[in-house]
Amino acid sequence: MTWRATILTLFPEMFPGPLGVSLAGRALASGLWELEARDIRASATDRHRSVDDTPAGGGPGMVLRADILAAAIDAADIAPGRPRLVMSPRGRPLTQSLVAELAAGPGPLIVCGRFEGIDQRVIDARGLEEVSIGDYVLSGGEIGAMALIDACVRLLPGVMGKLSSGDDESFSAGLLEYPQYTRPQDFEGRPIPDILLSGDHARVAAWRRAEAEALTRNRRPDLWQAHAKQTGNQKAPKSTTDG
């Protein structure tokens, strides 16, 4: 079964956007995954194609109506078992583990909100799981949906050139990625660390692990605490890139 992303949005013309180029775009053109962007307004019932109304209880802005969005979700007619997501700053954080979970499945339906939000009743009635890409607010859910899809697509079989190319990336083992270097050997008086040119694969692996641990402890104490709790390693060496 081909991994499929179904998007419900007021702006279907935003897709595929960045998902149509580079790694994701080539995989899309090759049929390794599928993308469907559906217009929520297609489920509107009046001649103005209205999809929102004023918030109950008062307040600024407008809220996506439960009946219109529910009709759009039902019209998508997704197969049972596909995740139903809605991008929201109050949702579950999008982590690499969640990305891996979604990439291993059939592909999600993703609702992209606008205005002040979505009527809570449709979130509850249609079993939508709220997902957040960070602690900030965007104009709508489309950019968040693109980030989620891109993160998933690159994990699909056949998308990346080598199956091992994602093994040492940030968050793959609960750590940030170690620093990377390539030619020239000397850049403005800054040489590549000698150990990376030694040809000793065991020493290179140990250096990379130490750098990843040090960077994680210095820059993301939250990740480090979780890693330390899991591994029992409370100390990390000082990174050569953080001073």
DRENVOZA-706694 format. One record per atom (N, C-alpha, C): residue in three letters; x, y, z. Coordinates in steps of 0.05 Angstrom, whole numbers, padded with zeros to 5 digits, always signed. Atoms other than C-alpha are relative to their C-alpha. Layout:
residues N
AlaXYZ
...
//
This chain:
residues 243
Met+00017-00024+00000
Met+00000+00000+00000
Met+00018+00025+00000
Thr-00016-00025+00002
Thr+00027+00069-00019
Thr-00008+00019+00022
Trp+00004-00019-00021
Trp+00035+00119+00037
Trp-00014+00025-00012
Arg+00016-00021+00011
Arg-00016+00174+00027
Arg-00006+00022+00020
Ala+00008-00023-00017
Ala-00027+00244+00057
Ala-00024+00014-00013
Thr+00024-00014+00009
Thr-00096+00274+00051
Thr-00002+00026+00017
Ile+00000-00026-00013
Ile-00099+00349+00067
Ile-00027+00013-00003
Leu+00024-00017+00001
Leu-00162+00388+00085
Leu+00008+00028+00006
Thr-00010-00027-00003
Thr-00149+00462+00075
Thr-00018+00019-00015
Leu+00014-00021+00015
Leu-00180+00527+00052
Leu+00017+00010-00023
Phe-00018-00008+00021
Phe-00120+00536+00006
Phe+00014-00024-00012
Pro-00012+00024+00012
Pro-00108+00472-00033
Pro+00022+00007-00020
Glu-00020-00008+00020
Glu-00066+00512-00083
Glu+00028+00002+00013
Met-00026-00001-00014
Met-00011+00514-00029
Met+00015-00026-00003
Phe-00012+00026+00002
Phe+00003+00441-00043
Phe+00003-00008-00030
Pro-00020+00011-00018
Pro+00048+00407-00062
Pro+00020+00021+00011
Gly-00019-00020-00010
Gly+00090+00471-00055
Gly+00028-00012+00003
Pro-00027+00011-00004
Pro+00158+00452-00025
Pro+00001-00031-00002
Leu+00001+00029+00001
Leu+00135+00379-00024
Leu+00003-00010-00029
Gly-00002+00008+00028
Gly+00138+00379-00100
Gly+00028+00002-00011
Val-00028-00002+00009
Val+00214+00390-00104
Val+00018-00017+00017
Ser-00021+00014-00014
Ser+00278+00357-00081
Ser-00009-00029+00007
Leu+00004+00027-00007
Leu+00273+00291-00043
Leu-00029-00008-00001
Ala+00028+00006-00001
Ala+00199+00292-00029
Ala-00013+00001-00028
Gly+00011-00003+00027
Gly+00183+00316-00099
Gly+00007-00023-00019
Arg-00008+00023+00016
Arg+00223+00262-00133
Arg-00015-00025+00008
Ala+00015+00023-00010
Ala+00190+00210-00089
Ala-00029+00001-00008
Leu+00028-00004+00008
Leu+00121+00239-00105
Leu-00003-00007-00030
Ala+00001+00005+00029
Ala+00135+00237-00180
Ala+00004-00030-00006
Ser-00006+00029+00004
Ser+00160+00165-00173
Ser-00021-00018+00011
Gly+00022+00016-00011
Gly+00097+00142-00138
Gly+00006-00013+00026
Leu-00007+00012-00026
Leu+00131+00126-00072
Leu-00019+00010+00022
Trp+00021-00009-00018
Trp+00077+00167-00037
Trp-00019+00016-00016
Glu+00021-00015+00014
Glu+00013+00204-00055
Glu-00009+00023+00017
Leu+00010-00024-00014
Leu-00015+00272-00038
Leu-00026+00009-00012
Glu+00026-00010+00009
Glu-00087+00295-00041
Glu-00007+00025+00017
Ala+00008-00024-00014
Ala-00106+00367-00023
Ala-00029+00006-00006
Arg+00028-00003+00004
Arg-00180+00377-00013
Arg-00009+00027+00012
Asp+00009-00026-00008
Asp-00216+00444-00007
Asp-00024-00003+00020
Ile+00022+00001-00020
Ile-00258+00451+00057
Ile-00025+00014-00010
Arg+00023-00016+00010
Arg-00302+00502+00021
Arg-00018-00016-00018
Ala+00017+00017+00017
Ala-00327+00447-00025
Ala-00023-00012+00016
Ser+00022+00011-00017
Ser-00370+00424+00034
Ser-00018+00022+00011
Ala+00018-00022-00008
Ala-00401+00493+00046
Ala-00027-00003-00012
Thr+00027+00005+00009
Thr-00476+00496+00038
Thr-00014+00026-00010
Asp+00013-00024+00009
Asp-00490+00569+00021
Asp+00014+00011-00025
Arg-00011-00010+00025
Arg-00476+00610-00042
Arg+00026+00015+00004
His-00025-00014-00006
His-00420+00648-00007
His+00022-00019+00008
Arg-00019+00021-00007
Arg-00385+00582+00010
Arg+00012+00007+00028
Ser-00009-00008-00027
Ser-00381+00604+00083
Ser+00009-00025+00016
Val-00010+00023-00015
Val-00340+00559+00129
Val+00004+00007+00030
Asp-00006-00009-00027
Asp-00334+00600+00193
Asp-00023+00017+00012
Asp+00020-00017-00013
Asp-00375+00639+00244
Asp+00014+00012+00025
Thr-00011-00014-00024
Thr-00364+00683+00306
Thr+00002-00019+00023
Pro-00004+00018-00023
Pro-00339+00649+00370
Pro-00024+00002+00019
Ala+00021+00001-00021
Ala-00393+00627+00419
Ala+00012+00012+00025
Gly-00010-00013-00024
Gly-00386+00670+00481
Gly+00014+00026-00005
Gly-00013-00025+00007
Gly-00356+00728+00443
Gly+00030-00003-00004
Gly-00029+00000+00004
Gly-00285+00747+00426
Gly+00007+00006-00029
Pro-00008-00008+00027
Pro-00244+00766+00365
Pro+00001-00024-00019
Gly-00005+00021+00020
Gly-00237+00728+00300
Gly-00024-00017-00006
Met+00020+00018+00009
Met-00276+00672+00270
Met+00009-00029+00005
Val-00005+00028-00006
Val-00281+00597+00282
Val-00011-00018-00022
Leu+00009+00019+00020
Leu-00286+00540+00232
Leu-00024-00016+00011
Arg+00025+00013-00008
Arg-00356+00510+00236
Arg+00003-00030+00001
Ala-00002+00029-00003
Ala-00363+00439+00261
Ala-00014-00015-00022
Asp+00015+00015+00020
Asp-00416+00419+00210
Asp+00014+00000-00027
Ile-00013-00001+00026
Ile-00377+00443+00150
Ile+00025-00017-00001
Leu-00025+00015-00001
Leu-00311+00413+00171
Leu-00006-00030+00003
Ala+00007+00029-00002
Ala-00344+00347+00191
Ala-00008-00011-00027
Ala+00008+00009+00027
Ala-00375+00343+00122
Ala+00024-00003-00018
Ala-00024+00002+00017
Ala-00307+00355+00090
Ala+00016-00025+00008
Ile-00014+00024-00009
Ile-00276+00300+00133
Ile-00014-00025-00011
Asp+00015+00023+00009
Asp-00332+00252+00116
Asp+00002-00004-00031
Ala-00002+00002+00029
Ala-00327+00268+00041
Ala+00027-00011-00008
Ala-00026+00011+00006
Ala-00253+00250+00043
Ala+00000-00030-00001
Asp+00005+00029+00000
Asp-00276+00179+00058
Asp+00026-00016+00003
Ile-00026+00014-00003
Ile-00209+00156+00085
Ile-00005-00028+00012
Ala+00002+00028-00009
Ala-00197+00083+00101
Ala+00002-00001+00030
Pro-00003+00003-00029
Pro-00206+00059+00172
Pro+00029-00006+00008
Gly-00027+00004-00010
Gly-00141+00060+00212
Gly+00019+00022-00008
Arg-00018-00023+00006
Arg-00111+00122+00179
Arg-00003+00021+00022
Pro+00001-00020-00020
Pro-00092+00174+00231
Pro-00015+00025-00010
Arg+00014-00025+00006
Arg-00136+00237+00233
Arg+00013+00021+00018
Leu-00015-00020-00015
Leu-00094+00297+00253
Leu-00010+00028-00006
Val+00005-00028+00005
Val-00105+00371+00261
Val+00024+00016+00011
Met-00023-00016-00008
Met-00046+00420+00264
Met-00010+00021+00020
Ser+00009-00018-00021
Ser-00052+00460+00328
Ser+00023+00006+00019
Pro-00022-00006-00019
Pro-00002+00497+00374
Pro-00005-00012+00028
Arg+00004+00013-00026
Arg-00035+00463+00434
Arg+00001-00030-00001
Gly+00001+00028+00003
Gly-00026+00394+00406
Gly+00025-00015+00010
Arg-00022+00017-00007
Arg+00022+00336+00418
Arg+00024+00009-00016
Pro-00023-00008+00016
Pro+00093+00357+00398
Pro+00007-00020-00021
Leu-00009+00017+00022
Leu+00117+00330+00332
Leu+00029-00007+00005
Thr-00027+00010-00006
Thr+00178+00289+00351
Thr+00007-00021-00021
Gln-00009+00019+00019
Gln+00220+00242+00310
Gln-00013-00028+00005
Ser+00013+00025-00005
Ser+00188+00183+00345
Ser-00029+00000-00011
Leu+00027-00002+00012
Leu+00118+00207+00324
Leu+00002-00001-00030
Val-00004+00001+00029
Val+00144+00218+00254
Val+00004-00028-00010
Ala-00006+00028+00007
Ala+00171+00147+00251
Ala-00026-00017+00002
Glu+00025+00015-00004
Glu+00104+00121+00277
Glu-00019+00006-00024
Leu+00018-00007+00022
Leu+00065+00159+00223
Leu+00011-00010-00026
Ala-00012+00009+00025
Ala+00114+00140+00168
Ala-00004-00030-00003
Ala+00004+00029+00001
Ala+00104+00066+00186
Ala-00029-00008-00006
Gly+00028+00006+00004
Gly+00029+00071+00176
Gly-00008+00006-00029
Pro+00010-00004+00028
Pro-00016+00083+00115
Pro+00000+00029-00009
Gly+00000-00028+00006
Gly-00010+00159+00119
Gly-00024+00014+00012
Pro+00022-00013-00014
Pro-00053+00211+00154
Pro-00018+00017-00017
Leu+00016-00023+00008
Leu-00110+00257+00140
Leu+00007+00023+00018
Ile-00008-00023-00016
Ile-00089+00326+00163
Ile-00018+00024-00005
Val+00017-00023+00002
Val-00137+00383+00177
Val+00018+00025+00006
Cys-00015-00025-00004
Cys-00106+00453+00169
Cys-00020+00022+00008
Gly+00018-00021-00009
Gly-00142+00504+00211
Gly+00007+00027-00009
Arg-00005-00028+00005
Arg-00148+00578+00200
Arg-00016+00016+00020
Phe+00015-00018-00017
Phe-00178+00638+00236
Phe+00008-00004+00029
Glu-00005+00004-00029
Glu-00184+00631+00312
Glu+00001-00029+00008
Gly-00001+00028-00007
Gly-00188+00556+00309
Gly-00024-00016-00011
Ile+00020+00019+00009
Ile-00236+00498+00300
Ile-00020-00006+00022
Asp+00020+00008-00019
Asp-00301+00482+00335
Asp+00008-00026+00014
Gln-00009+00023-00015
Gln-00282+00433+00390
Gln-00016-00025-00005
Arg+00017+00023+00004
Arg-00341+00389+00375
Arg+00008-00018-00023
Val-00008+00016+00022
Val-00315+00367+00308
Val+00027-00015+00006
Ile-00024+00014-00009
Ile-00247+00351+00339
Ile-00007-00025+00015
Asp+00008+00023-00017
Asp-00282+00306+00389
Asp-00016-00021-00017
Ala+00017+00018+00014
Ala-00334+00277+00342
Ala+00014-00016-00022
Arg-00014+00014+00022
Arg-00285+00258+00286
Arg+00027-00011+00009
Gly-00024+00012-00011
Gly-00229+00236+00332
Gly+00026+00011-00011
Leu-00024-00013+00010
Leu-00178+00287+00309
Leu+00021+00002+00023
Glu-00022-00004-00018
Glu-00110+00285+00344
Glu+00014+00026-00006
Glu-00014-00026+00004
Glu-00079+00354+00353
Glu+00030-00004+00001
Val-00029+00003+00002
Val-00006+00358+00333
Val+00012+00028-00004
Ser-00013-00026+00001
Ser+00041+00418+00342
Ser+00029-00003-00010
Ile-00028+00000+00009
Ile+00107+00434+00306
Ile+00017+00019+00017
Gly-00016-00017-00017
Gly+00128+00483+00360
Gly-00017+00020+00015
Asp+00015-00018-00018
Asp+00109+00534+00412
Asp-00001+00028-00012
Tyr+00005-00026+00013
Tyr+00088+00590+00365
Tyr-00025-00003-00017
Val+00025+00000+00015
Val+00027+00609+00324
Val+00005+00009-00029
Leu-00001-00006+00028
Leu+00023+00608+00248
Leu-00027+00010-00010
Ser+00026-00009+00011
Ser-00031+00637+00203
Ser-00019-00023-00006
Gly+00017+00024+00005
Gly-00056+00567+00188
Gly+00016-00025+00003
Gly-00013+00025-00005
Gly-00039+00494+00192
Gly+00016-00011-00024
Glu-00012+00011+00024
Glu-00012+00486+00121
Glu+00030-00004+00003
Ile-00030+00002-00003
Ile+00062+00500+00137
Ile+00007-00023+00019
Gly-00004+00022-00018
Gly+00058+00453+00196
Gly-00005-00027-00013
Ala+00006+00025+00014
Ala+00027+00399+00153
Ala+00022-00007-00019
Met-00022+00005+00018
Met+00082+00407+00102
Met+00025-00011+00015
Ala-00023+00009-00016
Ala+00135+00399+00156
Ala-00004-00029+00009
Leu+00006+00027-00009
Leu+00101+00336+00183
Leu+00003-00020-00023
Ile-00001+00018+00023
Ile+00094+00305+00114
Ile+00029-00004-00010
Asp-00028+00002+00009
Asp+00166+00321+00093
Asp+00016-00018+00019
Ala-00014+00017-00019
Ala+00192+00289+00157
Ala-00007-00029-00003
Cys+00009+00028+00004
Cys+00151+00226+00144
Cys+00010-00011-00026
Val-00006+00010+00026
Val+00165+00220+00070
Val+00029-00009-00002
Arg-00028+00007+00002
Arg+00240+00218+00078
Arg+00007-00026+00014
Leu-00004+00026-00013
Leu+00233+00156+00122
Leu-00013-00023-00015
Leu+00013+00021+00015
Leu+00192+00118+00071
Leu+00021-00017-00016
Pro-00018+00017+00015
Pro+00227+00058+00038
Pro+00005+00010-00029
Gly-00007-00008+00027
Gly+00264+00078-00025
Gly+00003+00030-00005
Val-00002-00029+00003
Val+00262+00153-00013
Val+00028+00011+00003
Met-00028-00008-00003
Met+00331+00164+00015
Met+00018-00020-00014
Gly-00018+00017+00016
Gly+00390+00137-00024
Gly+00010-00024+00014
Lys-00010+00023-00016
Lys+00416+00093+00032
Lys-00018-00002+00024
Leu+00017+00005-00023
Leu+00374+00061+00086
Leu+00013+00010+00026
Ser-00013-00009-00025
Ser+00427+00081+00137
Ser+00004+00030+00001
Ser-00006-00028+00001
Ser+00429+00154+00117
Ser-00014+00016+00022
Gly+00013-00014-00022
Gly+00381+00173+00172
Gly+00006-00011+00028
Asp-00005+00013-00026
Asp+00410+00130+00227
Asp+00013+00018+00020
Asp-00015-00017-00018
Asp+00455+00184+00257
Asp-00010+00028+00001
Glu+00010-00027+00000
Glu+00411+00245+00247
Glu-00009+00008+00028
Ser+00011-00010-00025
Ser+00387+00290+00303
Ser-00025-00015+00007
Phe+00024+00012-00012
Phe+00336+00256+00348
Phe-00002-00030-00006
Ser+00004+00028+00007
Ser+00346+00187+00317
Ser+00007-00018+00023
Ala-00006+00015-00024
Ala+00378+00162+00381
Ala-00005+00016+00026
Gly+00006-00018-00023
Gly+00350+00216+00427
Gly+00021+00021+00004
Leu-00021-00019-00002
Leu+00410+00260+00414
Leu+00000+00018-00025
Leu-00005-00017+00023
Leu+00427+00319+00369
Leu+00023-00012-00016
Glu-00021+00012+00017
Glu+00471+00302+00310
Glu+00027+00013+00005
Tyr-00027-00010-00002
Tyr+00546+00309+00314
Tyr+00007+00019-00023
Pro-00007-00018+00021
Pro+00581+00363+00272
Pro+00010-00015-00025
Gln-00008+00011+00026
Gln+00594+00348+00198
Gln+00021+00017-00013
Tyr-00021-00014+00014
Tyr+00654+00367+00156
Tyr+00004-00012-00028
Thr-00008+00010+00027
Thr+00677+00360+00083
Thr+00022+00018-00011
Arg-00021-00016+00012
Arg+00728+00391+00036
Arg-00008+00029-00002
Pro-00029+00004-00002
Pro+00768+00435+00037
Pro+00009-00008+00028
Gln-00010+00010-00026
Gln+00810+00406+00092
Gln+00005+00023+00019
Asp-00004-00023-00017
Asp+00827+00476+00117
Asp-00018+00023-00011
Phe+00017-00022+00008
Phe+00775+00532+00114
Phe+00005+00024+00018
Glu-00006-00025-00015
Glu+00798+00602+00136
Glu+00014-00006+00027
Gly-00015+00007-00024
Gly+00847+00571+00186
Gly-00014-00019+00018
Arg+00016+00019-00016
Arg+00795+00522+00212
Arg+00002-00028-00013
Pro-00004+00027+00013
Pro+00818+00450+00197
Pro-00022-00019+00009
Ile+00017+00022-00008
Ile+00776+00388+00198
Ile+00014-00014+00023
Pro-00012+00015-00022
Pro+00787+00351+00264
Pro+00016-00024-00009
Asp-00018+00021+00009
Asp+00846+00304+00256
Asp-00012-00028+00002
Ile+00010+00027-00005
Ile+00808+00244+00283
Ile-00018-00009-00024
Leu+00017+00007+00022
Leu+00760+00247+00224
Leu+00016-00008-00025
Leu-00018+00007+00023
Leu+00819+00239+00176
Leu+00018-00024+00006
Ser-00018+00020-00010
Ser+00851+00183+00216
Ser-00004-00027-00014
Gly+00006+00026+00012
Gly+00817+00125+00180
Gly-00007-00021+00021
Asp+00007+00019-00021
Asp+00803+00093+00248
Asp-00030+00003+00006
His+00029-00002-00002
His+00729+00079+00245
His-00011-00001+00028
Ala+00009+00002-00028
Ala+00722+00061+00318
Ala+00004+00026+00015
Arg-00006-00026-00013
Arg+00755+00126+00341
Arg-00019+00022-00011
Val+00018-00020+00011
Val+00712+00166+00292
Val-00028-00004+00012
Ala+00026+00005-00012
Ala+00649+00133+00318
Ala-00002+00009+00029
Ala+00000-00009-00028
Ala+00669+00147+00390
Ala+00000+00030+00002
Trp+00000-00030+00000
Trp+00684+00220+00374
Trp-00027+00011-00007
Arg+00026-00010+00008
Arg+00618+00229+00339
Arg-00021-00004+00023
Arg+00018+00005-00022
Arg+00581+00198+00397
Arg+00004+00020+00023
Ala-00007-00020-00021
Ala+00617+00243+00447
Ala-00010+00028-00008
Glu+00009-00027+00009
Glu+00602+00305+00405
Glu-00030+00002+00002
Ala+00029+00000-00001
Ala+00529+00286+00399
Ala-00010+00003+00029
Glu+00008-00001-00028
Glu+00523+00276+00474
Glu+00006+00028+00012
Ala-00007-00026-00011
Ala+00559+00341+00490
Ala-00018+00022-00011
Leu+00018-00020+00012
Leu+00518+00382+00441
Leu-00028-00001+00012
Thr+00026+00003-00010
Thr+00454+00353+00467
Thr-00002+00011+00029
Arg+00001-00009-00028
Arg+00471+00367+00540
Arg+00002+00031+00001
Asn-00004-00029-00001
Asn+00493+00439+00524
Asn-00024+00016-00012
Arg+00020-00015+00015
Arg+00438+00459+00476
Arg-00029-00009+00006
Arg+00027+00010-00005
Arg+00378+00415+00494
Arg-00001-00016+00025
Pro+00001+00015-00025
Pro+00378+00397+00568
Pro-00024-00018+00003
Asp+00024+00016-00002
Asp+00308+00370+00561
Asp+00005-00028-00014
Leu-00006+00025+00014
Leu+00331+00318+00510
Leu+00022-00016+00016
Trp-00022+00014-00014
Trp+00394+00303+00551
Trp-00011-00014+00025
Gln+00011+00012-00024
Gln+00354+00290+00614
Gln-00014-00026-00007
Ala+00014+00024+00009
Ala+00310+00240+00577
Ala+00020-00022-00008
His-00021+00019+00009
His+00372+00207+00546
His+00015-00012+00024
Ala-00015+00009-00024
Ala+00409+00204+00612
Ala-00016-00019+00017
Lys+00017+00018-00016
Lys+00350+00173+00647
Lys-00002-00028-00013
Gln+00002+00026+00014
Gln+00345+00119+00593
Gln+00026-00016+00001
Thr-00025+00014+00003
Thr+00419+00103+00589
Thr+00016-00001+00027
Gly-00015-00001-00025
Gly+00442+00120+00660
Gly+00026+00016-00002
Asn-00024-00016+00004
Asn+00496+00166+00631
Asn-00006+00029+00008
Gln+00006-00026-00010
Gln+00494+00230+00671
Gln+00021+00021-00009
Lys-00021-00019+00008
Lys+00559+00261+00645
Lys+00005-00002-00030
Ala-00007+00000+00029
Ala+00577+00283+00575
Ala+00025+00018-00003
Pro-00023-00016+00004
Pro+00643+00310+00549
Pro-00007+00027-00012
Lys+00004-00027+00011
Lys+00649+00383+00528
Lys+00003-00001-00030
Ser-00001+00000+00029
Ser+00634+00393+00454
Ser+00022+00019-00010
Thr-00021-00017+00012
Thr+00691+00420+00412
Thr-00012+00023-00017
Thr+00013-00020+00017
Thr+00640+00461+00373
Thr-00014+00021+00016
Asp+00014-00019-00016
Asp+00607+00497+00431
Asp+00019+00017+00018
Gly-00019-00016-00015
Gly+00671+00526+00462
Gly+00002-00010+00029
//
